[in-house]
Structure formats: structure tokens, C-alpha cells
Amino acid sequence: MAKLAGDAGSSRHWSGLAKERTGRAEGDTASSVRNDTANPPCCVADDTANVMILHFFRKEVILDIIVCIKRVAQTAEAEVKIDSSGKDIIKDHLTFDLNESDTYALEEAILLKEKFSGTLTAVSLGAAETDDTLRIALAKGADSAIRIKAEDFGELDGYKTAAILKEVIKDLKYDVIFTGCIATDDYYSQVGVILAELAGIPHATLVTKMDFVDNKAHVHRELEGGLLEHLEINLPALFAVQTGINEPRYASLIAIRRAAKKEIKVVGRDEISAEKITLNSNLEELFIPPVGKRAEILSGSMDEISTKLTGIIKEKGLL
């Protein structure tokens, strides 16, 4: 649960006669204390020696945060080819980077940490190269990082991934878990909601705006048709964020160098109770969609185009 901490704020001093402020005779002293944590700011009023000192306290919410991120192949502008197994793509010529919506999830987690203090842990299920992605998270503002050895768990689907993540984070302190809304390599859009269900906490997906008040999250999420939904969710909770919720920062060169020296905790099958974690779905085949109908552009003079068009219509049996 979120924790409350009081710290002394700035004090203000007023000089004057005690009898003018309190209606008491000179020489009398009085002190009053008001410490209402439900209605900050709080103050201690000391009316001694003709000086009133008000000490203000602010209510501070401390949130411990986990963000789940993924390293994915960048295929948007690349030629994609299916490998010999028929269940994956050839990745030798592809570049890898942090999943797009996970970039926004990481930024939202960092913004939350900066606003409410607490700790931020980045977690990722992946191969050894995933350490590079986790170090970027450390450079941007994460306090610690955990890599789960994907090679120890064989074929993965949305359920199995979420179950493995749950086993790793169940012993960590957290008030908020962030994930991206979808991964650009498999487009399952399942891990966040399944993780929340397995952890027994509420969740919201496609989150576009959020704020935290009194141990509750006020969340706006995107619906079909341009509609927005406003939810109030008790913590702890999980939020799968939508792209565009913020403006992700870049890691500075100095921060990247510092992150390169930080330790990344690596866990595998030996550290996880994974005996009962199995696939809930099987990938039968991965294939490039067949080409459908094509448009044909006719060239030439108007007479030539008319003749060609007439021929095509007759060929299709439309005349």
C-alpha cells in the first residue's frame, strides 16, 4: 500500500504583542497543536515569547512501481521473412529496440516516481541481449532491473509470459505495475490483463491519462469510436498504457555510462516455481498474408484506354 510520511516544511514568524493576537494578558503563554493528516497542510502553533511559529507539514505519498518492458525486433520498414520452422521470422538482419508502448509505460513510471518518490524496478523476460534494453531503463530513471532468462522457458505465449512475470514480482513491493498496451512483435495485447488477474489486482488498459489521489488512481482510458472512460481504481493496480500518453525522454550519455556499471539481477528456472506454468495456446503457423486483388492502371490515349477497358469488362463477363 502507499505510505504516508510527514516532513517539516517552511516556517513563518509573526511578531507582536501576545494580547493583540490572543486576547490574553501580557506574560501569558499558550500553545495549540493541529495535526490532521487527512487535511494537509498541518501545523504546530507555538505562541511563546510573543512570537508565533507555524510549522507546516505536507502529506507525502510514496509509491513503489514496477514496469514490465520487452525488447522487440523492428519490422516496420524491414523485409520480413519466415524461418524454416514456420513459427518465427528470420531476425539476423533486423535491429532491436524497446517495444513502442513500453517506452511510454517506462516514461509514465518515471514521471510517477519523480512525483511521489518510492522505487522503480524494470522487469523484462528475454535473452541476454535484453540487458541493453534494461540499461536504457536504468539510464532513464529506474532504480533496479531484473532480467528473466527466456531461454529457460521454451515457447512462450501471453499467458505463460504473464505467469512467469507474476512469479518474479510476487515477492517485490509494489503499489503500481505498468505495462505497454501491446507488443509490436506478436500483437497479443494479453500480458498486462493476465498478469493483473494472476496477481489478484485491478487493472485498466489503453490508459491515456492518469492521476493519483488518496491511494486511488484516476484513470482515463480509450474506447472505440473516440470515447473516453474515467475510472477510479484502488491501489495496488496494473495499468497498460497507450502510446501518446506522454513524451518519452532520451537518456543522457552520462546516465548511459552510469547504467552500464549497474548490476542487473538475472533469474532463471531455478529461482522460479515454474513447474505448473504451461502454454495456453499453440502457434500453428506464421505466414505472410497472400496478396489479394490488385489495381491495374491503364495507360495510353483515351481511345486506347477505352479499348483496353472494354476488353477487361468483356473478359470478366460483365458485358
C-alpha positions as CSV (number, residue, x, y, z in Angstrom):
1,M,0.0,0.0,0.0
2,A,1.1,3.6,-0.5
3,K,2.8,5.0,2.6
4,L,2.4,8.4,4.2
5,A,5.2,10.5,5.5
6,G,5.2,13.9,7.1
7,D,8.2,16.3,6.8
8,A,8.6,19.7,8.2
9,G,8.1,22.5,5.7
10,S,9.0,26.2,5.8
11,S,8.0,28.2,8.9
12,R,6.7,31.7,9.1
13,H,7.2,34.1,12.0
14,W,5.0,36.9,13.2
15,S,6.0,39.4,15.9
16,G,3.6,41.4,18.0
17,L,2.1,41.5,21.5
18,A,0.5,38.3,22.7
19,K,-2.6,40.1,23.9
20,E,-3.2,41.6,20.5
21,R,-3.2,38.1,18.9
22,T,-4.8,36.0,21.5
23,G,-6.7,38.4,23.8
24,R,-4.7,37.2,26.7
25,A,-2.8,39.4,29.2
26,E,0.9,40.0,28.7
27,G,3.1,37.4,30.1
28,D,0.5,34.6,29.4
29,T,1.7,31.8,27.1
30,A,-0.4,29.4,25.1
31,S,0.3,26.7,22.6
32,S,-2.0,24.8,20.3
33,V,-1.4,21.8,18.1
34,R,-3.2,20.8,15.0
35,N,-2.1,17.7,13.2
36,D,-4.8,16.5,10.8
37,T,-3.2,14.2,8.2
38,A,-6.4,13.9,6.3
39,N,-6.5,17.6,5.6
40,P,-3.0,18.9,4.9
41,P,-1.2,21.2,5.4
42,C,-0.9,20.6,9.1
43,C,0.8,23.0,11.6
44,V,2.1,23.4,15.1
45,A,1.5,26.8,16.5
46,D,3.8,27.9,19.3
47,D,2.7,31.2,21.0
48,T,5.7,31.6,23.3
49,A,7.8,34.8,24.0
50,N,5.4,36.9,21.9
51,V,6.4,35.0,18.7
52,M,4.1,32.7,16.8
53,I,5.8,30.0,14.8
54,L,3.8,27.8,12.4
55,H,5.4,24.6,11.3
56,F,3.7,23.2,8.2
57,F,3.6,19.5,7.3
58,R,2.7,18.1,3.9
59,K,1.2,14.7,3.3
60,E,3.6,12.7,1.1
61,V,2.5,9.7,-0.9
62,I,5.3,7.2,-1.6
63,L,4.6,4.7,-4.4
64,D,6.7,1.6,-5.3
65,I,6.5,0.9,-9.0
66,I,7.2,-2.0,-11.4
67,V,7.4,-1.6,-15.1
68,C,7.4,-4.6,-17.5
69,I,9.2,-4.0,-20.7
70,K,10.1,-6.0,-23.8
71,R,12.9,-6.0,-26.4
72,V,11.4,-6.5,-29.9
73,A,12.6,-6.6,-33.5
74,Q,11.9,-3.5,-35.5
75,T,9.9,-4.7,-38.6
76,A,8.0,-1.6,-39.6
77,E,10.4,-0.8,-42.5
78,A,12.2,-4.1,-42.9
79,E,11.6,-7.1,-45.2
80,V,10.2,-9.8,-43.1
81,K,10.9,-13.5,-44.0
82,I,9.6,-16.6,-42.2
83,D,12.2,-19.0,-40.9
84,S,12.4,-22.8,-41.6
85,S,10.3,-23.7,-38.6
86,G,7.3,-21.7,-40.0
87,K,6.7,-20.3,-36.5
88,D,9.1,-17.3,-36.3
89,I,10.8,-14.7,-38.5
90,I,14.4,-14.5,-39.6
91,K,15.9,-11.9,-37.3
92,D,19.6,-11.9,-38.3
93,H,19.3,-8.7,-40.4
94,L,16.9,-6.9,-38.0
95,T,17.5,-4.2,-35.4
96,F,16.1,-4.5,-31.9
97,D,14.7,-1.8,-29.6
98,L,12.3,-1.3,-26.7
99,N,8.7,-2.0,-27.6
100,E,6.9,1.2,-28.6
101,S,4.1,1.2,-26.0
102,D,6.6,0.0,-23.3
103,T,8.6,3.2,-24.0
104,Y,5.5,5.2,-22.9
105,A,4.9,2.8,-19.9
106,L,8.5,3.4,-18.8
107,E,8.2,7.2,-19.1
108,E,4.9,7.1,-17.1
109,A,6.5,5.1,-14.4
110,I,9.5,7.5,-14.2
111,L,7.1,10.5,-14.0
112,L,5.2,8.8,-11.2
113,K,8.4,8.1,-9.3
114,E,9.5,11.7,-9.7
115,K,6.2,13.0,-8.4
116,F,5.7,10.6,-5.4
117,S,9.2,9.2,-4.7
118,G,9.4,5.5,-4.0
119,T,11.3,2.9,-6.0
120,L,11.1,1.9,-9.7
121,T,12.0,-1.6,-10.8
122,A,12.2,-2.6,-14.5
123,V,11.5,-6.3,-15.4
124,S,11.9,-8.0,-18.7
125,L,11.7,-11.6,-20.0
126,G,14.3,-12.0,-22.7
127,A,17.6,-13.3,-23.9
128,A,21.0,-11.9,-22.7
129,E,20.7,-9.0,-25.2
130,T,17.8,-7.7,-23.2
131,D,20.3,-6.3,-20.7
132,D,20.9,-3.5,-23.2
133,T,17.2,-2.6,-23.0
134,L,17.2,-2.8,-19.3
135,R,20.2,-0.5,-19.0
136,I,18.4,2.1,-21.0
137,A,15.6,1.9,-18.4
138,L,18.2,2.3,-15.7
139,A,19.7,5.3,-17.5
140,K,16.3,7.0,-17.8
141,G,15.4,6.6,-14.1
142,A,14.8,3.1,-13.0
143,D,16.4,2.2,-9.7
144,S,16.9,-1.6,-10.4
145,A,16.4,-4.1,-13.2
146,I,15.6,-7.8,-13.4
147,R,16.0,-10.0,-16.4
148,I,14.2,-13.3,-16.6
149,K,16.0,-15.8,-18.8
150,A,13.6,-16.5,-21.6
151,E,15.8,-19.4,-22.9
152,D,14.9,-21.4,-19.8
153,F,11.2,-21.5,-20.6
154,G,10.9,-22.6,-24.2
155,E,8.0,-21.4,-26.3
156,L,6.0,-18.5,-24.9
157,D,2.5,-17.2,-25.3
158,G,0.7,-14.3,-23.5
159,Y,-0.5,-16.5,-20.6
160,K,2.9,-18.2,-20.0
161,T,4.7,-14.8,-20.1
162,A,2.3,-13.3,-17.6
163,A,2.6,-16.3,-15.3
164,I,6.4,-16.1,-15.3
165,L,6.3,-12.4,-14.6
166,K,3.9,-12.9,-11.7
167,E,6.3,-15.5,-10.1
168,V,9.1,-13.0,-10.2
169,I,7.3,-9.9,-8.9
170,K,5.1,-11.5,-6.3
171,D,7.8,-11.0,-3.6
172,L,8.6,-7.4,-4.6
173,K,7.0,-4.4,-3.0
174,Y,4.7,-2.5,-5.4
175,D,1.7,-0.2,-5.5
176,V,1.6,0.2,-9.3
177,I,2.6,-2.1,-12.2
178,F,2.9,-0.6,-15.7
179,T,3.0,-2.4,-19.0
180,G,2.5,-1.3,-22.6
181,C,-0.8,-1.9,-24.2
182,I,0.5,-4.2,-26.9
183,A,3.8,-5.7,-28.2
184,T,4.7,-5.0,-31.8
185,D,6.2,-8.4,-32.4
186,D,3.2,-10.7,-31.5
187,Y,0.3,-8.2,-31.0
188,Y,-1.2,-10.4,-28.3
189,S,-2.2,-7.5,-26.1
190,Q,-2.7,-10.1,-23.3
191,V,0.2,-10.0,-20.9
192,G,-0.9,-7.0,-18.8
193,V,-4.5,-8.1,-18.2
194,I,-3.5,-11.7,-17.5
195,L,-0.7,-10.5,-15.1
196,A,-3.3,-8.4,-13.2
197,E,-5.7,-11.3,-12.9
198,L,-2.9,-13.7,-11.7
199,A,-1.7,-11.1,-9.2
200,G,-5.3,-10.5,-8.0
201,I,-5.2,-6.8,-8.5
202,P,-7.5,-4.4,-10.6
203,H,-6.3,-3.1,-13.9
204,A,-7.0,-0.7,-16.7
205,T,-5.9,-0.9,-20.4
206,L,-5.4,1.6,-23.1
207,V,-4.7,4.3,-20.5
208,T,-4.3,7.8,-21.9
209,K,-4.2,9.9,-18.7
210,M,-3.9,9.2,-15.0
211,D,-3.5,10.9,-11.6
212,F,-3.2,9.6,-8.1
213,V,-5.2,10.9,-5.1
214,D,-5.7,9.3,-1.6
215,N,-4.3,5.9,-2.6
216,K,-6.5,5.7,-5.6
217,A,-5.8,6.1,-9.3
218,H,-8.0,8.3,-11.5
219,V,-7.6,6.9,-15.0
220,H,-8.8,7.8,-18.4
221,R,-8.8,5.0,-21.0
222,E,-9.5,5.0,-24.7
223,L,-12.6,3.2,-26.1
224,E,-13.9,2.6,-29.5
225,G,-15.4,5.5,-31.5
226,G,-13.2,8.1,-29.9
227,L,-14.9,7.7,-26.5
228,L,-13.0,8.0,-23.2
229,E,-13.8,6.2,-19.9
230,H,-12.9,7.6,-16.5
231,L,-12.2,5.0,-13.8
232,E,-11.3,5.3,-10.1
233,I,-9.1,2.3,-9.1
234,N,-7.8,1.3,-5.7
235,L,-4.1,0.5,-5.4
236,P,-2.3,-1.7,-5.9
237,A,-3.2,-2.0,-9.6
238,L,-1.9,-2.6,-13.0
239,F,-2.1,-0.1,-15.9
240,A,-1.4,-1.0,-19.6
241,V,-0.7,2.4,-21.2
242,Q,-1.5,3.7,-24.7
243,T,1.1,5.3,-26.9
244,G,0.9,9.1,-26.7
245,I,0.2,9.3,-23.0
246,N,3.4,11.3,-22.5
247,E,6.6,12.3,-24.3
248,P,9.3,9.8,-23.6
249,R,12.7,11.3,-22.6
250,Y,16.1,10.4,-24.0
251,A,18.8,9.0,-21.8
252,S,21.8,11.3,-21.4
253,L,25.2,9.9,-22.3
254,I,26.4,10.3,-18.7
255,A,23.4,8.4,-17.5
256,I,24.0,5.6,-20.0
257,R,27.6,5.3,-18.8
258,R,26.5,5.1,-15.2
259,A,23.8,2.5,-16.1
260,A,26.5,0.3,-17.8
261,K,28.1,-0.2,-14.4
262,K,24.9,-1.1,-12.6
263,E,24.1,-4.7,-11.8
264,I,21.1,-6.4,-13.4
265,K,19.6,-9.2,-11.5
266,V,19.2,-12.3,-13.6
267,V,16.8,-15.1,-12.7
268,G,16.0,-18.4,-14.4
269,R,14.0,-21.5,-13.9
270,D,16.0,-22.5,-10.8
271,E,14.7,-19.3,-9.0
272,I,11.1,-19.6,-10.2
273,S,8.4,-22.0,-9.3
274,A,7.5,-22.8,-12.9
275,E,6.5,-26.4,-12.8
276,K,2.8,-25.6,-13.4
277,I,3.4,-22.8,-15.9
278,T,2.4,-24.0,-19.3
279,L,1.2,-22.7,-22.7
280,N,-2.5,-21.9,-23.0
281,S,-2.2,-21.6,-26.8
282,N,-0.2,-23.1,-29.6
283,L,1.2,-21.3,-32.6
284,E,0.3,-23.5,-35.6
285,E,1.8,-21.4,-38.4
286,L,3.3,-18.0,-39.1
287,F,2.8,-16.7,-42.7
288,I,2.8,-13.6,-44.8
289,P,-0.8,-12.8,-45.9
290,P,-1.5,-13.7,-49.5
291,V,-1.8,-10.9,-52.0
292,G,-5.4,-10.1,-52.7
293,K,-7.0,-8.1,-55.5
294,R,-4.7,-5.7,-57.3
295,A,-5.4,-2.4,-59.0
296,E,-4.4,-2.1,-62.7
297,I,-3.5,1.3,-64.1
298,L,-4.4,1.7,-67.8
299,S,-2.1,3.9,-69.9
300,G,-2.3,5.3,-73.4
301,S,-4.6,7.6,-75.3
302,M,-8.3,7.9,-74.4
303,D,-9.2,5.6,-77.4
304,E,-6.6,3.0,-76.3
305,I,-7.7,3.1,-72.7
306,S,-11.3,2.7,-73.7
307,T,-10.4,-0.3,-75.9
308,K,-8.5,-1.9,-73.0
309,L,-11.2,-1.2,-70.5
310,T,-13.8,-2.7,-72.8
311,G,-11.7,-5.8,-73.3
312,I,-11.3,-6.3,-69.5
313,I,-15.0,-5.9,-68.9
314,K,-15.8,-8.5,-71.6
315,E,-13.1,-10.8,-70.1
316,K,-14.7,-10.6,-66.7
317,G,-18.1,-11.4,-68.2
318,L,-19.6,-8.1,-67.2
319,L,-20.9,-7.4,-70.8
